[in-house]
């Protein structure tokens, strides 16, 4: 084999890896651009001032430092409809928790009651009480995951 043939063979192998790497890099950049532009569908509603989307957004950020800032922003913008809906959801959750607490007194061996309490406490951001009720539900019914 001549020196030129060996040189071109090495060059072809190097260019194959180079072009393969370039192709992978272009695919990576394309996917990165596509997925970085994808927004949660709720965010369009929040940006447009939709009450349901905004209360769902508040529910997701409940318990974070951002929550108080967003509530202040809604109050400054005069969006009392969103804040009233949020307060109604919170009071409804407290009412449901109270009803389930009363029900657990009369039916202390119902794992469904404790599991539902667990879910409501999680929704309200009270993780300690949520875990306590989940452990009670698991003590009664070990098949609960």
Secondary structure, DSSP 8 states (H G I E B T S, - for coil): --HHHHHHHHHHHHHHHHHHHHHHHHHHHHHHHHHHT---HHHHHHHHT-HHHHHHHHHHHTTSHHHHHHHHHHHHTT-HHHHHHHHHHHHHHHHHHHHHHHHHHH-TT-HHHHHHHHHHHHHHT-HHHHHHHHHHHHHH-TT--
